[in-house]
């Protein structure tokens, strides 16, 4: 009987050099954050108005906030946004506050020269307006199902090409982001030891995402042709406004009256 070779009986002594996977981890976190931001749509609460009314109220409130020269009215709108945010689910509340705070922070950074020149009130006003506008948009996006948003845009006579572009763009960002996240996860799991040229793999990941984008575009085009889609979004039969819609529209009318009164006071 042959003796077993020594190399078969010796224990495994391979110890790979500790890897620094901060590059992959940071990219995974950035991709995940982008995907989380672009995943909109949710379940409307029982007290919410219909989607067309909600969009109309949002546009009116943003317009009034932008045109206001009285900071008191801006604070009123800020209070309205914060009160509405308190009724959101925890995850939606965190996303809304993070997005609105980021918009306000960028506005403060842009208005930094005005602050240094002795006009901090202007910077504060613009930051608050940005917070209110972003909070309104995110609240509507996070509390309205995607299908209802598309239908509401058609009822408000938004061009079909604009709806198609926005819809496909948001869906493609999420799908391609998920593909990039899967490849980055695979890279992290298969990496052994330290690879000094790991950053060069971003070119391969970008090429893979580009190929998937072309394939997804062709598949979407074929699916649309098979279903007879000609680029026309049909809103369907319009339902009459409910009592909740009248209540929300009445509250918006009161805000408009307050805007007009405060504008006259500030002059």
N, C-alpha and C positions, 0 to 999 in steps of 0.2 A: 504494500500500500504506500502510495506516495505521500510524502510529508506536505502539509499545507505551507505555501510560501509565507514568509514573514510579513510581506506587505498586505496580505489578506487578514492577518491576525492583529496587526497593529491598529490602535485606535485612530480615529480621524482627528487630525490636529489642525485642520484648516480653520483659520480665524480671519475672515475678511476684514479689511480696514473699515472702520466706522464711516458710514456714508452721511453726507450732509444733504438732506433732502428738503432743505428750506425752499429751494427754487421750485420744485414740484408742488410742495405744500402751498406756497403763496399763490401759484397759478390755480390750484384747485379751489382755494378760498375765493379768489377773484372771480373765477367762472361761476362758482356757486352763488356768490352775491349777485352777479348779473342775472342769473336765471331766476333767483328769488324776486328780484325787482320787476322782471318782465312777466311774471305769472300773476295776471290780474283775474278778476272775475270772482264773484262770491254769491252768497245767498242774501237776498234783500230781507230786511227786517219787516215785521208786520206793519210798522208805522211808516215805512218808506213810501214815497209816491211812486208812480209809474216811471219807467226809464226815460221816456221823452220829457216828462215834467221835471225829472231830476236833472237831466242835461240842461234844460232851459233855465232852471233856477241856478245851476252852477255858473252858466255863462253870464247871467245877469249879476250875480254876486261878484264874480271876478271883474266884470266891467265897472261896477260901482266902486269896488275897492281900488281899482287902478285909477279911476278918475277923481277919487276923493282928495281934496286939499285940506281936509280937517282930520287931524290925527285921532280925534275922538271916535269918528265913524270907523276908522281902521281898527281901533281897539274893540269896538262893538263887533265887527266881523271876526276878529280874533277870538272873542269870547264865544261867538256862535260856533266857530270851527272846533274849539276845545270842548265845548259841551257836547257837540255831535261826536267827537272822538271818544268821549267817555263811554258812549254806547256801543262802540265797536268791540269785536272779540279781541283777545289779548294779542294774537299774532298780527291781525290787521292793524291794531292800534300801534304796535311797535314799528311796523313798516311805514305807516302814515307819518308818525312822528319823526322817524329817521329821515324820510325823504323831505319833509317840510323843513326840518332843522338843517339838512344839507343845503337846501336852496337858500335859506336865510343866511347860512354861513358864507356861501359863495357871494351873495349880494353884499354882505358886510365887507368881504375882502375887496370886491370891486369898488365899493364906496369908501375905501380907506383913505384915498386922497382928500375926499370931502371932509372926513373926520379930522385929518391932520391940518386942514385949512380952517378949522374952527366951525364946522357945520355938522356936528354929530347928530342933530335932530333929523337931517335929511337921510343920513345913513340908516338910522333907526327906523324911520318911516318906510324906506324902501325894503329893508330886511323884513319888517312886519308884513308888508304887502306881499312879498315873495312867499313868506310862510303861509299866509292865508290862501293865496292862489294855489300853491302846491298842495296844501292840505285839502282844499275843496276838490281838486282834480283826483287826488289819490283816494279820497273817501268815496267818491262816485265810482271810481274804477274798482275798488275793493269790495263794494257792496252791490254790484250789479253784474248779473251773469253776462258772459260774452255775447250770447245770442241776442239778449235784450238790448245790449249796447249797439250792436249792428242794426237792429230793427229801429231803435230810436234815432240813430243817425240818418237812416233813410226817411223816417217820418219828418225829420227836420230839414229835408231836402239837401243833405250833403251829397255831392257827386259820388256816383258808384265807384269811379276810378280811385278816388281818395280813400274810400272805405276798403276797397280791395288791396290797395297798397299798404295801408296801416295793418290790416288783418294778416296778410301774408308776411309782412316784415316781422311782426311780433311773434308769430308762430315759428318762423324760420330761425329767429334768434334763439328761441328756447330749444328747438330741435338740434341745431348745430352746436349750441353750447353744451347740451347733454352729450353729444358725440365727442366733443373735445374733452369733457370731464371724464368720460369713460377711457379715452386713450391715455390721459394723464394718470388715472388710477392704475391702468395696466402697466405703464412705465414705472410707477413707484413700486408695484408689487414684484416686478421682474428684475429690478435693479439689485445687484449684489456687489457690495464693496463700494469703493469711491470711483466715480466716473468723472474725470476732469472736463470732459466734453459734453456733459449732459445738456447744456444749454443749446447745443446745435440741434437737438431733437425737436426744437420748436419749429424748425423749418419743415420737418416731416409731418408734424402735427398740423401745421397750417396747410400743407398740401393735401393731407387727408380730408380736412374740413372743407377745402375748396372742391375736391372731387365729390364729396357727399352733397355739397350745395348744388353742384350741377346735376347730380343724379336726382336729388329731391325736387329741383325745379322741373325736370323732365317728367317725373312721376306725377307731380301736381298738375302739370299741363295736361297729361294724358287722362288723369282722373276727371278733370273738369270737362274735357271733351266727351268722355264716355257718359257723363251725367247731363250733358247738354247745357252746361253753364256758358252763357254768352257775355258774362260781365255785368249782368243786371241783378241788383239786389232787390228782391221784392219784400216790401214791408208787411204785406198781408192786410187784412181788414183792421182798421183802426178801432180801438175800443173807446167808448166815451169816458171822459175823466171821472174819477171816483171822488168821494167826499174827502179822502186824504189829499188828493191833488188840489182841491179847492182850498183846503186848510194851509198847505204848504205855499200855494200861490198867494194866499192872503198874507201870510207872514212875510213873503218876499216883497209884496206891495208895501207893507209897513216899513221894511228896511229901505225901500226906495223913497218913501216919504221922509224918513229920518235923514237919508242922504241929502235930499233937497233942502230940508230945514237947516242942517248943519253947514251945507255949502253956502246958504244965504247968511248964516251967522258969521262964518269965517271971512266973508268979503268986507 
